[in-house]
Amino acid sequence: MTAVPSTLPHRLLRGFDFGAEIGTPLARRLGRSFQPLLAKAWHSGRQATRTETQRRRLPRKSITLRRGAKPAGVILLVDDVWTTGTTLLRCAQAMQAGGAAEVRVLTLFRVL
């Protein structure tokens, strides 16, 4: 189990990583391990400030595997909000390129 990463400035502003705050107790409750497998590029910025069209253009290189991360098997990807799905898609693509067999998604909220 892993979470959609936030940018370093956003983590510093909030004081925590929301995905990890959700994923860690959830993983413990499910008897699974939680590992931060993904990193978001510093320059990628916040999706919340973008239009839908801009969100859908998120480059693949904006989300990468962390150094030394080796996803395998089925990965549950946790995020707080699903808006366009582009960030989730980029996360799944990075994990599948790194060896994950399947990526499943769990979000708390869906923007309509």
Contact map, one row per residue, 1 for C-alpha under 8 A:
1110000000000000000000100010000111100000000000000000000000000000000000000011110000000000000000000000000000000000
1111000000000000000100100000000001111100000000000000000000000000000000000011110000000000000000000000000000000000
1111100000000000001100100000000000011100000000000000000000000000000000000000111000000000000000000000000000000000
0111110000000000001000000000000000000100000000000000000000000000000000000000111000000011001000000000000000000000
0011111000000000101000000000000000010111000000000000000000000000000000000000000000000000000000000000000000000000
0001111101100000111000000000000000000011000000000000000000000000000000000000000000000000000000000000000000000000
0000111111100000000000000000000000000011110111000000000000000000000000000000000000000000000000000000000000000000
0000011111110000000000000000000000000000010000000000000000000000000000000000000000000000000000000000000000000000
0000001111111000000000000000000000000000010000000000000000000000000000000000000000000000000000000000000000000000
0000011111111100000000000000000000000000000001000000000000000000000000000000000000000000000000000000000000000000
0000011111111111100000000000000000000000000000000000000000000000000000000000000000000000000000000000000000000000
0000000111111111000000000000000000000000000000000000000000000000000000000000000000000000000000000000000000000000
0000000011111110000000000000000000000000000000000000000000000000000000000000000000000000000000000000000000000000
0000000001111111100000000000000000000000000000000000000000000000000000000000000000000000000000000000000000000000
0000000000111111100000000000000000000000000000000000000000000000000000000000000000000000000000000000000000000000
0000000000110111110010000000000000000000000000000000000000000000000000000000000000000000000000000000000000000000
0000110000100111111110000000000000000000000000000000000000000000000000000000000000000000000000000000000000000000
0000010000000001111111000000000000000000000000000000000000000000000000000000001100000000000000000000000000000000
0011110000000000111111100000000000000000000000000000000000000000000000000000011100000000000000000000000000000000
0110000000000000111111110000000000010000000000000000000000000000000000000000000000000000000000000000000000000000
0000000000000001111111111000000000000000000000000000000000000000000000000000000000000000000000000000000000000000
0000000000000000011111111100000000000000000000000000000000000000000000000000011100000000000000000000000000000000
1110000000000000001111111110000001000000000000000000000000000000000000000000010000000000000000000000000000000000
0000000000000000000111111111000011000000000000000000000000000000000000000000000000000000000000000000000000000000
0000000000000000000011111111100000000000000000000000000000000000000000000000000000000000000000000000000000000000
0000000000000000000001111111110000000000000000000000000000000000000000000000000000000000000000000000000000000000
1000000000000000000000111111111111000000000000000000000000000000000000000000000000000000000000000000000000000000
0000000000000000000000011111111111000000000000000000000000000000000000000000000000000000000000000000000000000000
0000000000000000000000001111111100000000000000000000000000000000000000000000000000000000000000000000000000000000
0000000000000000000000000111111100000000000000000000000000000000000000000000000000000000000000000000000000000000
0000000000000000000000000011111110000000000000000000000000000000000000000000000000000000000000000000000000000000
1000000000000000000000000011111111000000000000000000000000000000000000000000000000000000000000000000000000000000
1000000000000000000000010011001111100000000000000000000000000000000000000000000000000000000000000000000000000000
1100000000000000000000110011000111110000000000000000000000000000000000000000000000000000000000000000000000000000
1100000000000000000000000000000011111000000000000000000000000000000000000000000000000000000000000000000000000000
0110100000000000000100000000000001111100000000000000000000000000010000000000000000000000000000000000000000000000
0110000000000000000000000000000000111110000000000000000000000000110011100000000000000000000000000000000000000000
0111100000000000000000000000000000011111000000000000000000000011110010000000000000000000001000000000000000000000
0000111000000000000000000000000000001111100000000000000000000011110000000000000000000000000000000000000000000000
0000111000000000000000000000000000000111110100000000000000000111000000000000000000000000000000000000000000000000
0000001000000000000000000000000000000011111100000000000000001111000000000000000000000000000000000000000000000000
0000001110000000000000000000000000000001111110000000000000000000000000000000000000000000000000000000000000000000
0000000000000000000000000000000000000000111110000000000000000100000000000000000000000000000000000000000000000000
0000001000000000000000000000000000000001111111000000000001000100000000000000000000000000000000000000000000000000
0000001000000000000000000000000000000000011111100000000000000000000000000000000000000000000000000000000000000000
0000001001000000000000000000000000000000000111111100000000000000000000000000000000000000000000000000000000000000
0000000000000000000000000000000000000000000011111100001000000000000000000000000000000000000000000000000000000000
0000000000000000000000000000000000000000000001111100000000000000000000000000000000000000000000000000000000000000
0000000000000000000000000000000000000000000001111110000000000000000000000000000000000000000000000000000000000000
0000000000000000000000000000000000000000000001111111111000000000000000000000000000000000000000000000000000000000
0000000000000000000000000000000000000000000000001111111000000000000000000000000000000000000000000000000000000000
0000000000000000000000000000000000000000000000000111111100000000000000000000000000010000000000000000000000000000
0000000000000000000000000000000000000000000000000111111110000000000000000000000000000000000000000000000000000000
0000000000000000000000000000000000000000000000000111111111000000000000000000000000000000000000000000000000000000
0000000000000000000000000000000000000000000000100111111111000000000000000000000000010100000000000000000000000000
0000000000000000000000000000000000000000000000000001111111000000000000000000000000010100000000000000000000000000
0000000000000000000000000000000000000000000000000000111111100000000000000000000000000100000000000000000000000000
0000000000000000000000000000000000000000000100000000011111110100000000000000000000000110000000000000000000000000
0000000000000000000000000000000000000000000000000000000011111100000000000000000000000000000000000000000000000000
0000000000000000000000000000000000000000000000000000000001111111000000000000000000000000010001000000000000000000
0000000000000000000000000000000000000000100000000000000000111111000000000000000000000000000000000000000000000000
0000000000000000000000000000000000000001101100000000000001111111000000000000000000000000010000000000000000000000
0000000000000000000000000000000000000111100000000000000000011111100000000000000000000000011001000000000000000000
0000000000000000000000000000000000000111100000000000000000011111110000000000000000000000001001000000000000000000
0000000000000000000000000000000000001110000000000000000000000011111110000000000000000000000001100100000000000000
0000000000000000000000000000000000011110000000000000000000000001111110000000000000000000000000000000000000000000
0000000000000000000000000000000000000000000000000000000000000000111110000000000000000000000000000000000000000000
0000000000000000000000000000000000000000000000000000000000000000111111000000000000000000000000000000000000000000
0000000000000000000000000000000000001100000000000000000000000000111111100000000000000000000000000000000000000000
0000000000000000000000000000000000001000000000000000000000000000000111110000000000000000000000000110000000000000
0000000000000000000000000000000000001000000000000000000000000000000011111010000000000000000000110111000000000000
0000000000000000000000000000000000000000000000000000000000000000000001111110000000000000000000000011100000000000
0000000000000000000000000000000000000000000000000000000000000000000000111110000000000000000000000011110000000000
0000000000000000000000000000000000000000000000000000000000000000000000011111000000000000000000000001111100000000
1100000000000000000000000000000000000000000000000000000000000000000000111111100000000000000000000001111100000000
1100000000000000000000000000000000000000000000000000000000000000000000000111110000000000000000000000001111000000
1111000000000000000000000000000000000000000000000000000000000000000000000011111000000000000000000000001111000000
1111000000000000001001100000000000000000000000000000000000000000000000000001111100000000000000000000000011100000
0011000000000000011001000000000000000000000000000000000000000000000000000000111111000000000000000000000011110000
0000000000000000011001000000000000000000000000000000000000000000000000000000011111000000000000000000000000111000
0000000000000000000000000000000000000000000000000000000000000000000000000000001111100000000000000000000000111110
0000000000000000000000000000000000000000000000000000000000000000000000000000001111111001000000000000000000101110
0000000000000000000000000000000000000000000000000000000000000000000000000000000011111000000000000000000000000111
0000000000000000000000000000000000000000000000000001001100000000000000000000000001111110000000000000000000000000
0000000000000000000000000000000000000000000000000000000000000000000000000000000001111111100000000000000000000000
0000000000000000000000000000000000000000000000000000001111000000000000000000000000011111110000000000000000000000
0001000000000000000000000000000000000000000000000000000001000000000000000000000000011111111000000000000000000000
0001000000000000000000000000000000000000000000000000000000000000000000000000000001001111111100000000000010000000
0000000000000000000000000000000000000000000000000000000000000000000000000000000000001111111110000000000000000000
0000000000000000000000000000000000000000000000000000000000010110000000000000000000000111111111000000000000000000
0001000000000000000000000000000000000100000000000000000000000011000000000000000000000011111111100000000000000000
0000000000000000000000000000000000000000000000000000000000000000000000000000000000000001111111110000001000000000
0000000000000000000000000000000000000000000000000000000000000000000000000000000000000000111111111000000000000000
0000000000000000000000000000000000000000000000000000000000010011100000000000000000000000011111111100000000000000
0000000000000000000000000000000000000000000000000000000000000000100000100000000000000000001111111111001000000000
0000000000000000000000000000000000000000000000000000000000000000000000100000000000000000000111111111111000000000
0000000000000000000000000000000000000000000000000000000000000000000000000000000000000000000011111111000000000000
0000000000000000000000000000000000000000000000000000000000000000100001100000000000000000000001111111000000000000
0000000000000000000000000000000000000000000000000000000000000000000001111000000000000000000000111111100000000000
0000000000000000000000000000000000000000000000000000000000000000000000111110000000000000000000111111111000000000
0000000000000000000000000000000000000000000000000000000000000000000000011110000000000000000000010011111000000000
0000000000000000000000000000000000000000000000000000000000000000000000001110000000000000000000010001111100000000
0000000000000000000000000000000000000000000000000000000000000000000000000111100000000000000100110001111110000000
0000000000000000000000000000000000000000000000000000000000000000000000000111100000000000000000000000011111000000
0000000000000000000000000000000000000000000000000000000000000000000000000001111000000001000000000000001111100000
0000000000000000000000000000000000000000000000000000000000000000000000000001111000000000000000000000000111110000
0000000000000000000000000000000000000000000000000000000000000000000000000000011111000000000000000000000011111100
0000000000000000000000000000000000000000000000000000000000000000000000000000001110000000000000000000000001111100
0000000000000000000000000000000000000000000000000000000000000000000000000000000111000000000000000000000000111110
0000000000000000000000000000000000000000000000000000000000000000000000000000000011100000000000000000000000111111
0000000000000000000000000000000000000000000000000000000000000000000000000000000011100000000000000000000000001111
0000000000000000000000000000000000000000000000000000000000000000000000000000000000100000000000000000000000000111
